[in-house]
Amino acid sequence: MKTAVQAGKPVLLEHVRITDGFWTDYLKLVREVVIPYQYETLHDRVPGVEPSHAIRNFKIAAGEEEGEFYGFVFQDSDVAKWLEAVGYSLAVHPDPELEQRADEVIDLVAKAQQPDGYLNTFFTIKEPGKRWTNLTDCHELYCAGHMMEAAVAYYRATGKRKLLDVVCRFADHIADVFGTGEGQLPGYDGHQEIELALVKLYQATGEEKYLKLAQYFIDQRGVEPSFLVEEWKKRNGLGHWSPVPSKNPPNLSYHQAHLPVREQETAVGHAVRAVYMYTAMADLAAYTGDETLLAACKRLWNNIVHKQMYITGGIGSTHHGEAFTFDYDLPNDTVYAETCASIGLIFFASRMLRLEARSEYADVLERALYNTVIGGMARDGRHFFYVNPLEVWPKASRGNPGKHHIKPVRPGWFSCACCPPNVARLLSSLGEYLYTVSGETLFVHLYIGGEAEVELDGGLSARLRLESALPWEGKASLELSLPSAAAFTLALRLPAWCSAPHVAVNGETVDVQACVRDGYAYIERVWSPGDRVELTLPMEAQLVRSHPQLRANAGRVAIQRGPLVYAVEEADNGHGPVSSLVIRKDAPLAARFDPKLLGGAVVIEGQAMAEEEAAWSGGLYSAAEKKATPVSFKAIPYYLWGNRGEGEMAVWLRE
């Protein structure tokens, strides 16, 4: 069997500086608007948005205030994700005032920790005698995992150990509580997160027990007799979300606990939980060399990407359980596609990429990033989508109970506010997804402008500067700074959306076909200081079609140019319902840059036929033929939709 080429370890965030015409504005928005806005929201100081109470919960748990717990059982995680985003931001952009604010929050978190290491404001304030009694519903380990991720990010950025020591004490407590030994709970959380977080804690501390604890949680899931079912029996069917006992045991598929993880074939259940778990599985496969775990990761990846993923990189087809359904069931107007799920898919893709240098992983990462993830946040940094639909009729969102979850504009905040801080932490850590190093090979996965310092085998240090015109133009260049000439390999990703890439080194064309493997062009040579690599990745606006089994898109096409998927909005197309447009495939699509569109963007213009409502006189139904008029249409990048007020929107149009 052919041995896969590993893409190795990421070039860490602190060694990457992004200066990019597209992404710099987003990182500045997160730093200057999103992180401060979320800080104020967590402190309940933003008028017109639902109170968070998250900071006040910690103050009550720490004994600084009196009161009752407020919010969801997992409210602590919002604070943790904010701290994690702050850590990533500080790593690349020191800010003493922001660091002071974070230190004050960390002091509060530390005061809320219990003497035995336990940390959770819901159970400290509201149900102190019920710790670890409802792992199915109550997210205790999920919240713990997010605080661990925050601690690692903050420690890496500042060198301060206070929060790291807090979560190590908590992890030690968890290791005492959980396991298969006498007196231990043979359980795991209903919402996966701690598994990937424990791997990060192991990376930060070198403590093997944290890696082993992560492995335990993965190995125990799906084992019979089911822990979740046995726990439900002990509670006599009582759950957190309903005062009435349930006659039905937990849906194990929803929790990805229906089978041991190595036996799972398809992605099922809650989409965020699934991809967080798959991320941890890939992490553990990398550290342990477990081939059966890796094989399961590959099966589950293939099922998601080739049968259950939206063209925008969204996952999760139904609002019932925020879940996967079945292969090729991808409705556009009742979709869920939670922003957090696409962020989790990016986590999974990045881990698979480290295990196996296949461009498909980076292609999917890029697709989710440029479409669903940044589409989940408005251009003002203060409004966010939880759900990311591909077709919207605002009247149906208000009048059809089956579409109430589809919002035509981004709300300011949610009672269940997992997505806004998740977007902040991902974008703040974006630099860590660009490059990886394996031996004497440097991989370039995303063409985002900036500088990076890398260490290759043999102690070779290199500095590279990448300039990129993406996503508007398919041009990128890379310049190397080296202490002296050195032999190593530069592996450049060739995106799937580009059919005719061109690569040149110091002006000399590289025979791409002779050096391409699994979507990467491997350029092996002795590099000299100042060498320059230029990539031309021609971008054409393309009509994309879907698999014949994908019934929701039968007879329809979507528009894609480069990494961007496009959407047609009512604001630009005032000739009736956007769903009435029929794109003419015999007419060319034209791309032009519109500097006035929400900060500037390339729009796609073309020709279509629009059904004439005025010419229709057949009532609700008729055998009469419809009349159609030739019209021009304009499509904008999907990530920008919903920024200009309410209106219809569609990604897939009739052909």
C-alpha positions, -999 to 999 in steps of 0.1 A, spaced: 0 0 0 13 35 -9 25 54 21 8 88 24 30 119 25 25 137 58 21 175 58 35 175 94 33 202 120 18 236 115 40 267 115 27 282 148 7 314 150 34 334 167 57 328 137 32 341 111 22 377 104 -8 382 80 -7 413 58 -32 406 32 -55 428 11 -85 407 20 -79 391 54 -61 420 72 -94 439 73 -111 409 89 -84 404 115 -85 441 123 -123 439 126 -120 410 150 -94 427 171 -109 462 172 -146 454 171 -156 418 176 -134 410 207 -144 443 225 -180 439 215 -181 404 229 -164 415 261 -191 441 266 -218 415 257 -204 390 283 -207 418 308 -243 426 298 -234 461 287 -247 461 251 -282 477 247 -307 458 227 -291 423 228 -301 394 250 -282 394 284 -254 369 286 -248 369 324 -217 348 317 -193 370 337 -219 375 364 -222 337 368 -185 336 375 -187 364 400 -215 346 418 -195 313 418 -164 331 430 -184 346 459 -180 382 447 -217 387 442 -250 370 452 -276 359 428 -289 330 407 -273 313 377 -287 327 344 -284 313 309 -277 280 293 -260 252 312 -230 257 289 -228 295 294 -192 293 307 -180 283 273 -187 318 259 -162 332 284 -137 305 275 -139 311 237 -135 349 243 -103 342 263 -91 319 236 -97 345 209 -78 371 230 -49 347 234 -46 343 196 -49 380 191 -23 389 216 1 364 200 3 384 168 -8 419 181 2 427 217 -23 449 234 -16 457 271 -51 470 278 -67 439 263 -43 417 282 -52 434 314 -89 428 308 -82 392 301 -61 389 333 -90 402 353 -114 376 337 -88 349 344 -85 360 381 -123 357 383 -123 322 367 -96 311 391 -116 323 421 -146 303 409 -126 271 409 -136 247 437 -110 233 462 -109 199 444 -103 215 410 -138 214 397 -149 244 376 -184 250 363 -206 279 374 -239 261 367 -232 233 390 -215 255 416 -244 279 418 -275 260 409 -270 223 413 -239 217 435 -249 182 444 -254 170 409 -220 171 393 -213 145 366 -249 131 369 -261 142 335 -233 141 310 -258 136 282 -273 170 285 -252 193 307 -220 199 288 -197 197 318 -167 183 299 -175 205 269 -171 236 290 -140 222 306 -125 216 271 -132 251 260 -115 265 291 -85 242 284 -82 256 248 -84 291 262 -57 284 287 -33 269 262 -38 298 237 -33 324 265 -2 307 278 14 305 244 7 342 238 17 356 271 37 330 290 13 334 319 4 302 337 -25 312 359 -53 299 337 -31 270 325 -26 259 361 -64 262 367 -72 239 339 -44 214 348 -60 211 382 -94 206 366 -80 180 341 -64 161 370 -97 161 388 -114 148 357 -88 121 353 -96 110 389 -134 109 382 -134 92 348 -121 58 337 -127 21 340 -112 17 374 -130 10 406 -151 39 417 -147 58 385 -173 68 360 -169 49 327 -184 78 308 -179 107 284 -196 139 275 -228 142 254 -211 171 235 -175 163 224 -149 190 229 -127 180 257 -110 153 236 -94 177 212 -87 202 241 -68 175 261 -45 170 231 -37 207 231 -31 205 269 -7 177 263 11 197 236 14 226 260 25 207 291 41 175 278 20 155 304 12 121 289 -18 116 312 -37 143 293 -32 125 260 -42 92 276 -73 108 290 -83 121 255 -77 86 242 -99 71 270 -128 94 260 -125 85 224 -122 47 231 -150 46 256 -176 62 233 -200 37 218 -189 8 240 -217 -14 253 -234 -12 277 -240 24 267 -229 48 294 -255 74 283 -283 49 285 -272 36 319 -269 72 332 -304 79 319 -317 49 338 -301 62 370 -319 95 365 -352 77 360 -355 93 326 -352 128 339 -333 152 317 -320 188 319 -342 202 291 -376 189 303 -392 185 337 -411 154 325 -392 120 325 -386 107 290 -397 72 282 -371 70 255 -334 66 262 -309 90 246 -305 89 208 -270 75 206 -266 83 170 -272 120 178 -242 118 202 -221 96 178 -222 70 206 -242 43 186 -210 24 177 -173 25 188 -157 53 169 -135 29 148 -166 12 135 -185 43 124 -190 46 86 -211 77 81 -214 111 98 -246 111 119 -261 132 146 -253 167 158 -228 181 133 -207 202 156 -202 173 181 -193 151 152 -165 172 137 -151 181 171 -148 143 178 -133 136 144 -107 163 150 -97 146 182 -96 112 165 -72 126 138 -51 142 165 -48 109 184 -41 90 151 -12 113 146 3 108 181 -4 71 185 0 58 149 -34 41 153 -42 30 118 -77 19 126 -85 54 140 -70 69 109 -91 46 87 -122 57 105 -113 94 100 -109 89 63 -142 71 60 -160 98 79 -143 126 60 -152 110 26 -188 106 37 -191 143 48 -173 159 19 -187 137 -9 -222 131 3 -232 155 31 -216 189 26 -231 220 10 -212 238 -17 -205 266 8 -187 243 31 -217 241 54 -227 208 72 -258 198 90 -290 195 69 -317 198 95 -326 221 124 -340 191 142 -309 184 164 -287 207 143 -277 175 126 -266 154 96 -295 134 81 -285 111 53 -265 110 21 -274 137 -5 -301 152 17 -291 188 13 -321 211 12 -313 248 6 -342 265 23 -345 245 55 -308 238 59 -290 243 93 -253 246 84 -244 261 117 -214 284 116 -198 264 144 -201 232 123 -181 247 95 -155 259 120 -153 223 133 -150 211 97 -120 234 93 -105 219 125 -110 184 111 -96 193 77 -65 209 92 -57 177 113 -63 154 83 -39 176 63 -12 171 89 -16 134 86 -18 132 48 -8 159 23 -38 158 0 -51 191 -14 -87 180 -9 -84 187 28 -71 223 22 -97 228 -6 -125 220 19 -109 241 46 -107 270 21 -143 265 10 -157 266 45 -135 296 55 -143 319 25 -180 311 24 -198 300 56 -174 311 83 -169 347 73 -205 347 60 -215 340 96 -204 375 106 -218 408 93 -194 434 79 -199 455 111 -186 427 133 -216 430 156 -242 408 139 -240 370 133 -256 341 116 -261 309 136 -277 292 106 -264 297 70 -291 290 44 -286 288 7 -321 300 -1 -342 326 18 -376 340 14 -381 364 44 -419 360 44 -414 322 48 -389 327 76 -416 346 96 -447 326 85 -436 290 81 -428 273 114 -405 249 96 -383 279 86 -383 300 117 -346 291 122 -338 307 88 -330 344 95 -330 369 66 -305 392 84 -279 386 111 -291 391 147 -269 410 172 -264 381 197 -281 349 207 -291 334 240 -271 303 227 -242 324 216 -217 297 206 -210 310 171 -199 346 175 -169 338 198 -162 307 177 -158 330 146 -135 353 167 -112 325 179 -109 309 144 -101 342 126 -77 353 153 -58 320 148 -59 320 110 -22 323 106 -18 287 120 -37 272 90 -14 285 63 17 264 64 30 231 77 65 216 78 74 179 74 110 171 74 127 191 47 94 200 30 75 233 35 38 231 25 18 262 15 -19 254 20 -36 288 17 -25 318 -3 -29 345 22 -4 373 22 21 379 50 54 367 64 64 335 82 94 321 99 99 284 95 122 257 108 130 227 86 150 196 95 186 201 100 182 234 118 175 253 86 157 285 92 138 304 64 117 335 62 91 337 35 70 366 23 38 358 4 18 383 -16 -16 373 -27 -45 389 -48 -69 362 -37 -99 358 -37 -103 385 -64 -74 375 -87 -56 342 -90 -21 356 -84 3 349 -57 40 352 -52 65 339 -26 99 353 -18 124 334 3 150 348 27 177 324 37 210 327 55 226 308 26 217 285 -3 200 254 10 183 223 -5 147 216 5 113 211 -10 85 237 -14 51 221 -18 25 244 -33 -12 235 -32 -29 236 -65 -66 244 -58 -93 222 -72 -111 253 -86 -81 260 -109 -77 238 -140 -46 254 -155 -22 265 -128 12 280 -137 42 281 -115 75 299 -122 107 302 -101 128 333 -108 108 336 -141 115 301 -153 84 279 -158 80 248 -136 67 217 -152 38 213 -128 25 181 -142 59 164 -136 60 174 -99 24 172 -88 12 147 -62 -22 147 -45 -28 183 -55 5 197 -44 34 208 -67 66 196 -51 95 218 -62 128 202 -50 159 223 -56 187 242 -40 171 275 -30 191 307 -28 184 339 -8 159 361 -27 144 333 -48 109 342 -60 81 318 -68 51 331 -88 18 313 -91 -9 321 -116 -42 304 -108 -67 314 -135 -101 322 -121 -132 317 -143 -168 321 -132 -182 286 -135 -216 271 -134 -214 242 -109 -238 213 -109 -245 187 -82 -247 149 -80 -279 134 -96 -289 120 -63 -289 155 -47 -326 161 -54 -328 196 -40 -306 209 -68 -321 190 -98 -319 212 -128 -301 239 -109 -267 255 -111 -246 275 -87 -219 301 -96 -184 298 -83 -153 318 -90 -121 308 -73 -128 298 -37 -160 319 -36 -195 307 -41 -220 333 -53 -255 342 -44 -283 362 -61 -300 387 -39 -332 406 -43 -313 439 -37 -296 435 -71 -323 417 -91 -356 435 -88 -375 415 -115 -396 392 -94 -387 363 -70 -351 353 -74 -363 318 -76 -380 326 -109 -346 333 -126 -335 307 -152 -298 311 -160 -289 309 -197 -259 286 -199 -253 297 -235 -246 333 -223 -211 342 -208 -206 352 -172 -187 384 -167 -167 392 -135 -160 428 -125 -148 444 -93 -173 467 -77 -155 490 -52 -189 502 -38 -201 468 -27 -195 464 10 -159 474 9 -153 461 -26 -159 427 -42 -159 410 -75 -195 405 -88 -207 381 -115 -231 393 -141 -249 373 -167 -281 367 -186 -312 349 -175 -349 345 -182 -374 358 -157 -409 345 -155 -435 373 -160 -460 375 -132 -480 403 -149 -486 380 -179 -499 352 -158 -537 349 -156 -542 313 -148 -549 315 -111 -530 293 -88 -526 265 -113 -531 265 -151 -522 245 -182 -512 278 -198 -476 283 -207 -456 308 -187 -440 338 -204 -405 347 -197 -384 379 -204 -347 381 -210 -330 399 -181 -296 406 -167 -287 394 -133 -260 401 -108 -245 377 -82 -224 387 -52 -201 366 -30 -222 344 -7 -203 356 24 -217 391 17 -254 383 15 -277 398 41 -257 429 47 -281 452 29 -314 445 47 -340 419 42 -346 403 8 -347 370 -11 -315 351 -17 -306 320 -36 -274 301 -44 -288 275 -67 -308 287 -97 -326 269 -125 -306 263 -157 
